[in-house]
Amino acid sequence: MELSASTLVHYPASQPGEAKDENGVFVFESNLLQKQGGMPKEFLWPSRDLVNTTQEELKEPLLDLDIMKKGDKEAIASAAELVKTACLKHGFFQVINHGIDPDLINAAYHETDSIFKLPTSKKLSAKRKPGGVSGYSGAHADRYSSKLPWKETFSFLYKHQNNSNSLQVVDYFKSVLGEELQHTGWVYQKYCEAMKELSLVIMELLAISLGVDRLHYRRYFQDGNSIMRCNYYPPCNSSSLTLGTGPHTDPTSLTILHQDQVGGLEVFADNKWVAVRPRPEALVINIGDTFTALSNGRYKSCLHRALVNTYMERRSLVFFVCPKEDKVKETKVGPEARWAKPVLPMCACLCALRARSVDS
């Protein structure tokens, strides 16, 4: 760990192992924090948020997206019914044969080390600016002083309809983390491009499930501005007292998540917390608040949270699908349904993202 005297200062000796940056903001250093006698009060969560799980797993559908490529109408109709049932109830499902190269997913996980294992001072140099979405965050300590999540995140924007020759993600990594992270930027550039294409296929399936034109949501989101986030949850020897991410719904439209095999994602369904089984070959899909509006309130954006593990670190890769900033228009779902109020625009998604934690 590299601590620059101009960047970090220690708390008084009564709180050994804790540090603040030059602005007095708490610095998340899990190795130092765990050497203390107990869990720092900033990370303690109230008992109502720490309700134990039932050890049950969510019974979400596992869909084979190869049917979309093959154009099997009967199989697509059957899958759409499964999506509809899940989204009316809790908004979660998983997909396999999604077209994302497993080597690309593995590379994306590998590059999380390139980010989160950087010296503390380097990570802080790329920290998210007030009111922004992109950049590094350690336990969201720049925004909150209590109920901090036991995690680090790195987020950045991805514009769907950017110049085909633009390397927006590569350029971002180089600008905030330096030339040495150029390869990391390349990996996430490719990952975001693949996620964009997959998101549009899923939008087709959602449209079919809602009984609207198959291309309705594909057209709506094809010029969107989405958000990519890498999550790192260090081991925590007081994991029963804290959370990796507190209970929340995603303010964006659609979330595409890959979680590692450690597990920890839970959904509040049927009045209890249930686990989402990690599957190495699958991606977890969940509905966000904006798509709830886009479905005229029919599809559910469900509470979920992330636990931390006592012994093992956990990682996840999250792609938050959002419409373009100025996309505010009326639409309807079904022959008689009409909007009660306008669709949330991308700027509303960004405002919500700035105001609270939304990663799984």
FIMI-823793 format. One record per residue (C-alpha): residue in three letters; x, y, z. Coordinates in steps of 0.05 Angstrom, whole numbers, always signed. Example, Ala and Ser with C-alpha at 12.3 -4.5 7.8 and 13.67 -1.06 7.14 Angstrom:
<sites>
Ala; +246; -90; +156
Ser; +273; -21; +143
</sites>
This chain:
<sites>
Met; +0; +0; +0
Glu; +27; +68; -20
Leu; +6; +125; +26
Ser; +28; +194; +4
Ala; +36; +244; +60
Ser; +4; +297; +17
Thr; -55; +252; +3
Leu; -70; +214; +66
Val; -68; +231; +139
His; -82; +184; +197
Tyr; -137; +191; +248
Pro; -116; +203; +320
Ala; -83; +143; +353
Ser; -149; +123; +386
Gln; -171; +99; +318
Pro; -110; +62; +291
Gly; -111; +39; +219
Glu; -161; +90; +195
Ala; -142; +145; +146
Lys; -171; +207; +113
Asp; -152; +241; +49
Glu; -130; +314; +45
Asn; -204; +336; +45
Gly; -219; +297; +108
Val; -256; +241; +72
Phe; -252; +171; +101
Val; -205; +127; +60
Phe; -226; +54; +51
Glu; -167; +8; +65
Ser; -196; -60; +82
Asn; -130; -91; +104
Leu; -117; -35; +154
Leu; -189; -34; +178
Gln; -190; -108; +193
Lys; -129; -101; +239
Gln; -171; -60; +287
Gly; -204; -91; +347
Gly; -274; -86; +318
Met; -314; -63; +258
Pro; -309; +13; +248
Lys; -375; +45; +265
Glu; -380; +75; +195
Phe; -392; +5; +166
Leu; -443; -19; +217
Trp; -513; -30; +189
Pro; -577; -31; +230
Ser; -605; -99; +246
Arg; -667; -88; +203
Asp; -621; -87; +142
Leu; -581; -148; +165
Val; -640; -197; +167
Asn; -612; -266; +154
Thr; -628; -301; +90
Thr; -672; -362; +88
Gln; -618; -402; +53
Glu; -666; -408; -5
Glu; -650; -391; -77
Leu; -691; -347; -123
Lys; -729; -389; -173
Glu; -716; -345; -233
Pro; -719; -373; -304
Leu; -654; -392; -340
Leu; -663; -374; -413
Asp; -624; -398; -473
Leu; -615; -337; -518
Asp; -593; -380; -576
Ile; -666; -382; -595
Met; -663; -309; -614
Lys; -607; -321; -663
Lys; -642; -382; -693
Gly; -709; -346; -698
Asp; -748; -403; -667
Lys; -815; -369; -659
Glu; -846; -422; -615
Ala; -786; -424; -568
Ile; -783; -347; -567
Ala; -856; -343; -548
Ser; -845; -393; -492
Ala; -784; -355; -467
Ala; -823; -290; -469
Glu; -877; -320; -424
Leu; -823; -340; -374
Val; -795; -270; -376
Lys; -864; -240; -366
Thr; -878; -283; -306
Ala; -811; -267; -274
Cys; -816; -192; -288
Leu; -886; -187; -261
Lys; -862; -220; -196
His; -791; -197; -182
Gly; -757; -173; -246
Phe; -699; -222; -247
Phe; -678; -276; -297
Gln; -614; -307; -322
Val; -590; -320; -393
Ile; -541; -370; -424
Asn; -515; -375; -495
His; -515; -300; -494
Gly; -459; -291; -544
Ile; -408; -260; -496
Asp; -341; -295; -504
Pro; -322; -329; -438
Asp; -250; -307; -450
Leu; -274; -234; -452
Ile; -311; -243; -386
Asn; -249; -274; -355
Ala; -205; -218; -382
Ala; -253; -166; -352
Tyr; -247; -200; -284
His; -171; -203; -291
Glu; -168; -128; -305
Thr; -205; -112; -241
Asp; -139; -127; -206
Ser; -106; -76; -250
Ile; -153; -25; -220
Phe; -165; -45; -148
Lys; -94; -68; -133
Leu; -66; +0; -152
Pro; -34; +41; -96
Thr; -86; +79; -56
Ser; -60; +146; -78
Lys; -67; +126; -151
Lys; -139; +103; -142
Leu; -156; +167; -105
Ser; -128; +207; -163
Ala; -183; +177; -206
Lys; -238; +183; -154
Arg; -308; +201; -176
Lys; -321; +276; -175
Pro; -379; +305; -135
Gly; -443; +298; -175
Gly; -409; +252; -225
Val; -417; +178; -243
Ser; -348; +159; -271
Gly; -287; +143; -230
Tyr; -264; +106; -168
Ser; -302; +102; -103
Gly; -280; +71; -37
Ala; -340; +51; +4
His; -377; +113; -23
Ala; -344; +150; +35
Asp; -342; +214; -6
Arg; -418; +217; +0
Tyr; -437; +183; +65
Ser; -410; +179; +136
Ser; -450; +119; +161
Lys; -477; +53; +135
Leu; -418; +50; +87
Pro; -416; -10; +39
Trp; -356; -56; +46
Lys; -332; -49; -26
Glu; -293; -10; -78
Thr; -322; +9; -146
Phe; -297; +37; -211
Ser; -349; +64; -260
Phe; -350; +97; -329
Leu; -399; +118; -382
Tyr; -409; +83; -449
Lys; -445; +117; -506
His; -481; +67; -552
Gln; -478; +108; -615
Asn; -409; +136; -614
Asn; -364; +144; -674
Ser; -344; +73; -697
Asn; -271; +93; -694
Ser; -277; +123; -624
Leu; -243; +87; -567
Gln; -282; +123; -513
Val; -267; +72; -458
Val; -194; +66; -476
Asp; -188; +141; -477
Tyr; -222; +147; -409
Phe; -175; +97; -376
Lys; -114; +131; -405
Ser; -138; +200; -382
Val; -152; +181; -310
Leu; -104; +123; -296
Gly; -48; +134; -346
Glu; -19; +99; -407
Glu; -2; +37; -367
Leu; -76; +22; -361
Gln; -88; +26; -436
His; -96; -50; -442
Thr; -147; -49; -386
Gly; -186; +3; -425
Trp; -184; -41; -487
Val; -214; -99; -450
Tyr; -271; -58; -422
Gln; -282; -24; -489
Lys; -295; -93; -520
Tyr; -336; -114; -460
Cys; -382; -53; -465
Glu; -390; -63; -540
Ala; -412; -135; -528
Met; -458; -114; -472
Lys; -492; -62; -516
Glu; -507; -114; -569
Leu; -533; -163; -518
Ser; -577; -110; -485
Leu; -612; -97; -551
Val; -628; -172; -559
Ile; -657; -173; -488
Met; -698; -111; -505
Glu; -729; -150; -562
Leu; -748; -206; -516
Leu; -778; -157; -466
Ala; -818; -124; -521
Ile; -847; -191; -543
Ser; -863; -208; -471
Leu; -902; -143; -464
Gly; -940; -153; -529
Val; -911; -94; -567
Asp; -871; -91; -631
Arg; -808; -133; -625
Leu; -764; -74; -644
His; -799; -23; -599
Tyr; -747; -22; -543
Arg; -688; -38; -588
Arg; -701; +26; -625
Tyr; -711; +64; -560
Phe; -645; +42; -530
Gln; -600; +35; -591
Asp; -572; +105; -581
Gly; -570; +100; -505
Asn; -515; +121; -457
Ser; -501; +65; -408
Ile; -456; +57; -347
Met; -405; +3; -334
Arg; -383; -14; -263
Cys; -331; -60; -234
Asn; -344; -81; -162
Tyr; -294; -108; -112
Tyr; -316; -134; -44
Pro; -256; -150; +1
Pro; -262; -205; +54
Cys; -290; -180; +119
Asn; -279; -214; +187
Ser; -343; -179; +213
Ser; -385; -195; +152
Ser; -448; -206; +195
Leu; -447; -133; +215
Thr; -442; -99; +147
Leu; -463; -104; +75
Gly; -428; -100; +8
Thr; -487; -62; -20
Gly; -548; -43; +19
Pro; -620; -58; -2
His; -637; -17; -65
Thr; -670; -18; -133
Asp; -632; +3; -195
Pro; -655; +71; -222
Thr; -631; +53; -292
Ser; -670; +12; -343
Leu; -638; -56; -345
Thr; -579; -87; -308
Ile; -535; -141; -338
Leu; -491; -172; -285
His; -438; -226; -283
Gln; -421; -247; -212
Asp; -363; -292; -193
Gln; -373; -359; -159
Val; -367; -332; -88
Gly; -440; -310; -89
Gly; -473; -256; -47
Leu; -527; -226; -91
Glu; -595; -230; -57
Val; -665; -209; -79
Phe; -724; -191; -34
Ala; -779; -234; -63
Asp; -841; -263; -29
Asn; -825; -222; +33
Lys; -757; -254; +45
Trp; -685; -249; +23
Val; -666; -304; -26
Ala; -599; -317; -61
Val; -586; -312; -136
Arg; -544; -373; -154
Pro; -478; -356; -187
Arg; -471; -391; -254
Pro; -405; -382; -291
Glu; -438; -388; -359
Ala; -497; -343; -344
Leu; -512; -269; -338
Val; -562; -242; -288
Ile; -613; -194; -316
Asn; -657; -149; -274
Ile; -708; -94; -288
Gly; -692; -23; -264
Asp; -738; +34; -244
Thr; -736; +66; -312
Phe; -760; +3; -347
Thr; -815; -3; -296
Ala; -838; +65; -322
Leu; -828; +42; -394
Ser; -873; -18; -381
Asn; -926; +27; -352
Gly; -912; +0; -283
Arg; -923; -73; -302
Tyr; -853; -100; -294
Lys; -822; -98; -225
Ser; -757; -66; -203
Cys; -742; -107; -142
Leu; -701; -94; -79
His; -634; -130; -79
Arg; -570; -127; -39
Ala; -499; -155; -38
Leu; -467; -192; +20
Val; -393; -196; +36
Asn; -355; -259; +51
Thr; -314; -272; +113
Tyr; -257; -308; +78
Met; -261; -294; +3
Glu; -261; -232; -39
Arg; -319; -223; -87
Arg; -322; -188; -155
Ser; -378; -171; -203
Leu; -384; -136; -271
Val; -445; -93; -281
Phe; -472; -59; -343
Phe; -529; -10; -329
Val; -570; +2; -392
Cys; -598; +73; -398
Pro; -634; +112; -453
Lys; -603; +173; -484
Glu; -605; +237; -441
Asp; -658; +272; -481
Lys; -703; +212; -492
Val; -767; +234; -459
Lys; -828; +214; -498
Glu; -896; +184; -489
Thr; -908; +112; -508
Lys; -957; +58; -492
Val; -953; -16; -474
Gly; -1012; -57; -497
Pro; -1072; -32; -536
Glu; -1104; +9; -481
Ala; -1046; +28; -436
Arg; -1021; +99; -435
Trp; -971; +138; -395
Ala; -992; +170; -331
Lys; -928; +211; -332
Pro; -867; +218; -377
Val; -813; +166; -381
Leu; -752; +179; -337
Pro; -697; +207; -381
Met; -624; +188; -377
Cys; -610; +251; -336
Ala; -658; +225; -283
Cys; -621; +159; -282
Leu; -556; +197; -272
Cys; -585; +239; -216
Ala; -609; +176; -181
Leu; -541; +143; -191
Arg; -507; +203; -160
Ala; -554; +202; -101
Arg; -548; +129; -82
Ser; -512; +64; -93
Val; -540; +20; -148
Asp; -490; -35; -160
Ser; -499; -109; -146
</sites>
